[in-house]
Structures are given as structure tokens and as C-alpha cells.
């Protein structure tokens, strides 16, 4: 029931100030002390958005833009880290941890960041959410046992991870509307032809909400291995279970169910399979 005051310019979201309780007061102080960096970031983004159609994409401006934004974000991460290390018990530190430091799918890095925070900050909802994210990422990291699943395939048979025990499995995630997935499918057809006889099984989970859309795509792409369609789309249980944030995605699982590699494509996928399936 705090009474909050929000002030700023919507064109510069990083500079918006929220005041009225201790957490927001400290975050506003952090923004004020780093105003120059935040202002430069927002100004730079605003300028580039105005000219993106004409000058940015595929040009030298794009390289300069990405390099400068990356440099600014790196400095902001360092500033956030300094604040967290100086204020490990402050709930505001958890907000900065979420907003500036936790990114990607590196479970060890996330764990290291979380270890910087102490009570009572560890009791906040945001910290608990980050801790859940860490465990989700860790359970699908290389070296972890693949999460079990049970899903009905296109033949109305129930398929589980245990069905592939004793065999190498390439578990892939895709959709008919994903152009990169469709390109990847064509490469996977070649992979299946080359490595299936050497002991590789493949299973693809589609996130199409329409079974006919995936059926048409699978036929066009000449997919002959086992498939399933989770019509819940981005609300699919498999998506959450395997922490899928983008597609295509894949996991190479060994005979004992251990994830030994992930997100392999093209020649790199063939190289790893050649090594593992000698």
C-alpha cells in the first residue's frame, strides 16, 4: 500500500524514477548516480530507431551501434555488480541482479551472481524467481540428466524419454512457421540418413497449434523420424520442461540419458556425432 511517485520521460525508460519506498528510493539513487550512462544508452537507441530503415541494418552503422550499446551495457553491469557487492542484503540488489546481470543459459554464472545476495534480500519474490530459473537452466545443462517426458506422437503412441534408453537421441524442437527451423529440418534429414544406422535416434517436438500445419511442413521437409505436436504452442509443457526460449533448439542425449551437448547445427552437429558414434 505504498504511495509511489513515478516521474520521467517515456522516451527514456532507463531514466524513469520511482520513489515512495526504500527499494525504489535506492534504485532511483542507482539510476541518478549512473545517469550519464543510462542517458547515453537511451539517446543512442532512440537515434538509431529513427534511422533504422535507412542506415542501420547491414551497414557500418549497425556495427558501431552494436559495439557502443555493448560497451554501455558492460559498464552498467559493472556498476550494478558494485552496488550488489556493497549492499548484498538489500532487496534493491536483487532487482539490479535481474535487470543487469542474469541473462543467457549459463547456470554456473547465474549461481555465482545469486551467491552474492544475502538475507533478507534472498526472501524476496524476485530472488525466488531467479532461483527457480537457475534450477530450470541447470536441469537442461550439459552434464545433467535430461528431464523425463511423456507425450503423444503423431501416431497416437505415448513416447517417453525412457523409450530411447540405450541409444543416442537427438531431441529437437521446432515449428512450421519458424523459417530457421525449416532450414534446419533439411539438414537434419541428411543427419538422420547418415547416423541413424550408427545408432542415432531422433525425436522432434513441434510447437504448432495446428496439427495440419506441422503435418504439411514435415511432409515438405521429408521428416521420417518420430515426431510429436504440442498444440499448446508457447504454453507447451515440453517448452517449460526443457527451458526452451527460442527455436530451433536441440539436445544430444547419450545412452544413459545424460545431456552431452546442445544447440548443435550444421557441420558442428555432424562433427560431434562422428565423434560420439564411431
C-alpha positions in Angstrom: 0.0 0.0 0.0 2.9 2.3 -0.5 2.2 5.6 -2.3 4.6 5.8 -5.2 5.6 8.7 -7.4 6.7 7.9 -10.9 8.4 10.6 -12.9 10.4 10.8 -16.1 10.1 10.7 -19.9 8.7 7.6 -21.6 11.2 8.1 -24.4 13.9 7.3 -21.9 12.7 4.3 -19.9 16.0 3.7 -18.2 15.8 7.1 -16.5 12.3 6.9 -15.1 12.4 7.4 -11.4 10.1 5.6 -8.9 10.0 6.9 -5.3 8.0 6.2 -2.2 9.6 3.2 -0.5 13.1 2.1 0.4 13.6 -0.3 -2.5 12.6 2.2 -5.2 14.4 5.0 -3.5 17.7 3.0 -3.6 17.1 2.0 -7.3 16.4 5.7 -8.1 19.6 6.6 -6.4 21.4 4.0 -8.5 19.9 5.5 -11.7 20.9 9.0 -10.6 24.5 8.0 -10.0 24.7 6.4 -13.4 22.5 8.9 -15.2 25.2 9.7 -17.9 25.5 6.0 -19.0 21.7 5.4 -18.9 21.0 8.7 -20.8 23.6 7.8 -23.4 22.1 4.4 -23.9 18.6 5.6 -24.3 19.6 8.5 -26.5 21.6 6.2 -28.7 18.8 3.7 -29.0 16.3 6.5 -29.8 18.6 7.9 -32.6 19.1 4.5 -34.2 15.4 3.6 -34.1 14.7 6.8 -36.0 17.1 5.9 -38.8 17.0 2.1 -38.7 15.2 1.6 -42.0 17.6 3.8 -43.9 21.1 3.4 -42.4 21.4 0.8 -39.7 20.7 -2.8 -40.9 23.6 -4.4 -42.7 25.8 -1.2 -42.6 28.8 0.1 -40.8 26.4 2.0 -38.6 25.0 -1.3 -37.3 28.4 -2.5 -36.2 29.1 0.9 -34.5 25.7 0.8 -32.8 26.0 -2.7 -31.5 29.6 -2.1 -30.3 28.6 1.1 -28.4 25.5 -0.4 -26.8 27.5 -3.5 -25.8 30.1 -1.2 -24.2 27.4 0.8 -22.3 25.7 -2.4 -21.1 29.1 -3.7 -19.9 29.7 -0.6 -17.8 26.2 -0.8 -16.4 26.8 -4.4 -15.4 29.9 -3.4 -13.5 28.1 -0.6 -11.7 25.3 -3.0 -10.8 27.8 -5.5 -9.5 29.5 -2.9 -7.4 26.1 -1.9 -5.8 25.2 -5.5 -5.1 28.6 -6.3 -3.5 28.2 -3.2 -1.3 24.6 -3.9 -0.5 24.2 -7.7 -0.5 21.2 -7.7 1.9 19.2 -5.0 0.1 16.1 -6.1 -2.0 17.2 -3.4 -4.5 20.3 -5.5 -5.2 18.0 -8.4 -6.4 16.3 -6.1 -8.8 19.6 -5.0 -10.3 20.7 -8.6 -10.4 17.6 -9.4 -12.5 17.8 -6.3 -14.7 21.5 -6.2 -15.5 23.3 -9.4 -14.7 21.2 -12.5 -15.1 21.0 -13.4 -18.8 21.5 -16.4 -21.1 21.6 -20.0 -20.1 24.8 -20.3 -18.1 23.6 -21.9 -14.9 27.0 -21.6 -13.2 27.2 -17.8 -13.9 23.7 -17.3 -12.5 24.5 -19.3 -9.4 27.6 -17.2 -8.8 25.5 -14.0 -9.0 22.8 -15.4 -6.7 25.5 -16.3 -4.2 26.3 -12.6 -3.8 23.0 -11.9 -2.2 22.2 -12.4 1.5 19.2 -12.3 3.7 16.7 -10.5 3.8 17.2 -10.0 0.0 17.1 -13.7 -0.5 13.5 -13.8 0.8 12.1 -11.6 -2.0 9.9 -12.9 -4.7 12.3 -11.8 -7.4 15.2 -13.8 -5.8 13.0 -16.9 -5.6 12.0 -16.5 -9.2 15.7 -16.2 -10.2 16.5 -19.3 -8.1 13.7 -21.2 -10.0 15.2 -20.0 -13.3 18.7 -21.2 -12.2 17.4 -24.7 -11.4 15.4 -24.9 -14.6 18.5 -24.0 -16.6 20.7 -26.3 -14.6 18.5 -29.3 -15.2 19.0 -28.9 -19.0 22.7 -28.0 -18.9 25.3 -30.2 -20.4 26.3 -32.9 -17.9 22.8 -33.1 -16.4 20.3 -35.9 -16.9 17.6 -34.9 -19.4 14.2 -34.3 -17.8 11.8 -37.2 -18.4 8.8 -36.6 -20.5 5.7 -38.3 -21.8 4.0 -37.0 -24.9 1.7 -38.4 -27.6 3.3 -38.6 -31.0 1.7 -38.2 -34.4 0.8 -41.9 -34.5 -1.1 -41.5 -31.2 1.5 -43.5 -29.3 2.8 -42.3 -26.0 6.6 -41.6 -26.2 8.8 -41.1 -23.1 12.5 -40.4 -22.7 12.9 -43.9 -21.3 11.9 -45.3 -24.7 15.3 -44.2 -26.0 17.4 -45.7 -23.2 20.5 -47.4 -24.5 20.5 -45.3 -27.6 21.8 -41.8 -28.6 18.9 -39.4 -29.0 18.8 -36.1 -30.8 15.8 -34.3 -29.3 14.8 -31.3 -31.4 12.2 -28.5 -31.0 10.7 -26.7 -34.0 7.6 -25.2 -35.6 6.3 -25.0 -39.2 6.2 -21.1 -39.0 9.9 -20.9 -38.0 11.9 -20.3 -41.1 15.2 -21.2 -39.4 13.6 -24.5 -38.2 12.6 -25.3 -41.7 16.1 -24.8 -43.0 17.4 -26.9 -40.0 15.0 -29.7 -40.9 16.6 -30.1 -44.3 20.0 -30.5 -42.7 18.6 -32.9 -40.1 17.3 -35.1 -42.9 20.9 -35.6 -44.0 22.0 -36.2 -40.5 19.3 -38.9 -40.0 20.3 -40.7 -43.2 24.0 -40.7 -42.2 23.8 -41.5 -38.5 20.6 -43.5 -37.9 22.3 -46.7 -38.9 25.1 -45.9 -36.5 22.8 -45.8 -33.5 21.2 -42.3 -33.5 17.5 -41.9 -32.8 15.8 -38.6 -33.4 12.6 -37.1 -32.0 11.1 -33.7 -32.9 8.6 -31.8 -30.8 6.6 -29.2 -32.8 5.1 -26.2 -31.1 2.5 -25.7 -33.8 -1.0 -25.0 -32.5 -2.3 -26.6 -35.8 -1.5 -30.3 -36.4 -2.2 -29.8 -40.1 0.4 -27.0 -40.4 3.1 -29.2 -38.9 2.0 -32.2 -40.9 2.3 -30.2 -44.1 5.8 -28.9 -43.1 7.0 -32.3 -42.1 5.9 -33.8 -45.4 7.6 -31.0 -47.4 10.8 -31.3 -45.4 10.8 -35.1 -45.7 10.9 -35.8 -42.0 10.6 -39.5 -41.4 11.7 -39.9 -37.8 9.4 -39.8 -34.7 7.5 -36.6 -34.1 5.0 -35.1 -31.7 3.0 -31.9 -31.8 2.3 -30.0 -28.6 -0.6 -27.8 -29.7 -0.3 -25.6 -26.6 2.3 -23.6 -28.6 4.4 -21.3 -26.3 2.4 -22.6 -23.4 3.6 -26.2 -24.0 4.8 -28.3 -21.1 7.8 -29.6 -23.0 8.9 -26.0 -23.7 8.9 -25.3 -19.9 10.4 -28.6 -19.0 13.4 -28.1 -21.3 13.6 -24.4 -20.7 13.2 -23.5 -24.4 13.3 -19.8 -25.1 14.0 -19.8 -28.8 13.7 -22.4 -31.7 15.1 -24.3 -33.3 16.7 -26.0 -30.2 18.2 -29.4 -29.7 19.7 -31.7 -27.1 22.1 -34.6 -27.7 21.4 -37.2 -25.1 23.6 -40.3 -24.6 22.6 -43.9 -23.8 22.2 -43.3 -20.1 20.0 -40.2 -20.5 22.8 -37.6 -19.9 22.8 -34.4 -21.9 26.2 -34.4 -23.6 25.7 -31.4 -25.9 23.0 -29.0 -27.0 22.1 -26.5 -29.8 24.3 -28.1 -32.4 23.7 -27.3 -36.1 25.2 -27.9 -39.5 28.8 -29.1 -39.7 29.3 -28.8 -35.9 26.4 -31.3 -35.3 28.0 -33.7 -37.8 31.4 -33.4 -36.2 30.1 -34.2 -32.7 28.0 -37.1 -34.0 31.0 -38.5 -35.9 33.0 -38.3 -32.6 30.3 -39.9 -30.4 29.1 -42.6 -32.8 32.4 -44.0 -34.0 
